[in-house]
Amino acid sequence: MKTEKGERAGYLTAVSYLLPNKDICKGSSKECLKSCLKDSGRLVMPNVRTAMKRKSDLYQNDIDLFKASLINDIGKHEKKAIRKGLIPVVRINGTSDIDVQSLGVIEQFPNVQFYDYTKLFDRYSHESNYHLTYSFDGHNLGECVKKLMQGLNVAMVFNCDELPKSYKGFPVIDGDKDDLRFLDGFGAIVGLKVKGKAKKYENAFIINLKGGK
């Protein structure tokens, strides 16, 4: 996994996964929901799926308990990272796009590096230890270009054998070599190869470069 690759670079990453829907992922398109990471890798395992549903139900029905559980998990992760001599890193939106900053959690952990991907382009980081990468959903290319021109980064999913060096005039960096997005440069496309069941889909969310397209 990409998070395990980050450990070799000195970072211990924890990712929280919810079951995405239009409430949990307000900025998602139908193509994005269909091609979601939730249908790849370990996330399809029944026990993992059950945990994702439990967290999602908690978020939607008892936000205070959800926040308390999140704080408890982050605290344990920070202590684990310190014991291992690593820098603690947390991504709360593994398969969701909730407003993390409104929870009041990040400021409680000044020594933890937080990061997320988001399709909500009116969202900005207000904390020095929270990094955002914006995401292409198949229908927001204009907004993506604006963010890139502002020096911010945008993630895009490609169906390809090798990621292109550039796309739409912007440099492409390999987002699969690790998940440490807060270490990326500025004004770049974070290229991600399509994964899991989404490899079978053809939609606007996945940029098809197979066969030189």
N, C-alpha and C positions, 0 to 999 in steps of 0.2 A: 504494500500500500504506500501511497505517497507520503502519508504521515510518518511511516517508519523510515522512509528515506531522510526525512528531516532530522530524525534522531542522530543520524551519522554526522549531521552538521551542528549538533549541539543543542537541539530543541526537542522537547517532549510535547507532542501535540495531542489534545483531546478534542473530539468532535461530537456534537450532540445532533441526533437525527430525529426528526418528526416525520409524520406521514403527510406529504404535501396535499393541499387542496386550495381552493380560491380564497379561503380565509387565512390560511397559514402562509400562502405564497400569493399575496395580493397583486404583485406585478407580473405574474406568469401568464404566458399565452397557453392555448390548448396544446400546441405543439410541444412546448416546454414541459408541461405536465405529463404528456404522453411519453416523452423521451427522458424523463427524470432519472437521476442517478439511483433512485430508490429501487430500481429494477436491475441492479448490477451488483456483482461481487457478494460480499457477506450480507448485504442488506436484504437479500431475498430469503435468508434463513428464517425459519418459523419463530425461533426464540428472539431474534433481533427484531423481526416484524412486530411481535407482541410488545416488546419494549418501546418501539416507535409509536405504536398506537396508544400505549399507556401515557407516554409523555405528551402526545398530541391532545388526548382527552383532558389531561391535567391543565394544559395551556388554555384550552378553550372553555373549561368549566370552573377552574379554580386557580386563577393567575397568581394569587399569593402563595399557594402551596407549590406551584410550579417554580416560582422565583426562589423559594426557600430550598427546594430540592436542587436547583441549579447552583445556588451559592454553596451548598454542602458539597456537591460534586466538584466544583471548581477549587474549593479549599483543599479537598483531598488530592486533587491533581497537582496543585501547586506544591504541596508537601512532598509528594512522590518525586516531582521533578528536582526539588532541592536535594532530596536524599541521593538522587542519581547524578547530581552535579550538572543538571541540564536546565535550560531556560524554559519555563512553562509557557505553553501556547494553547489558546482555546478558540475554536470556531463553533459558535453557538448555532449558526444556521447551516448545518450540514446538508439538509434537504428541505429547508424552509427559508422564509424571507420575512421573519418577524422583526419588529422594531426593537432591537436589542437595547439601544441606548435609553429607551423609555422605561426599562425595567429597573434601572438604578443599580445594576450589578457591576458594571465595568469599573466604576470609580472605587469600589470596595477592594479591588485587586490591582493596585498600581504597579506591581512587579510581574503581572501576567500580561503577555502580548495577546490581544484579541484581534481577530480578523474575520471577514465575511465576504461573500459575493452577494450582490443585490441587483435586482431589476427595477428597483424604485429609484429613479434618477433624481428625485428631489431630496434624497437622503445623503447627508454628509457626516463625516466623523467629527465629533466634538471633543473627543478625548485623544490625547497623544499616544495612548496605547491601544487604539482601535483603528484598524486599517480596512478600507473598503475597496473591493474591485467590482466594477459594474459589469453587467452581463447582457449580451446580445440575445434576444428572444425570437428573432426571425422577422420582427416588425418594427424594431426601434433603431434601425441603422443610423438615422439622422441624429438621434440623441447620443448614440455611441460615438459618432464622429465628433460631436461637440465636446464630449468628455475627453476624448483623445487629444483634441486640439488644446484643451485646458491643461494637458499634462497628466491626466488621470489614466488609469488602465481599464481595459474592457476585456472580459473573457469571451471567447467564441469557440464553439464546438465544430470541428472539422471531420469530415469523412475523407481520409487521405492515407496514403502509405507513409509519406513524410510531411511534416508541417512545412508550410511555405515560409520563406525568409521574410516576406512582407505580404500584406493584404490591404487593398484599398489605399495604398500609399503609406501605411504605417508598419513599423517593424513588428514581427511576431516572435514572441519568446515561448519557450517550451514550458507549458504549465503542468506537464506530467512528470517532470524530473523531480519535483517535490511540491508541497502545498504551502510553502512559506511565502505567500503572496506579499507580505509586508517587506520582503527583501528585494522585490522586483524594482526595475528602473521606472522611468516615468514616460507617459504617453505611448504605451505599447499595448499591443493585442496579446492577451494571454491565450495561446493556442492550446486547446484540449482535444485529443482524439476521441471520437465517439466510442462509447463503451456499452457493454451488456446488450439487452434486447433492442436498444435504440439503433444498433448497427443495421437492423432490418428496415428501419423507417426512412422515408424520404419526405422531408418537410422543410419549411423555411428556417427552422431553428438550427438545423444541421447544414453546414456549408459543405456541399459536395464537390470535392476536387478530384474525385476518381476519374481516371481517363482523361485528365487534363482539363476538366470542366472548370 
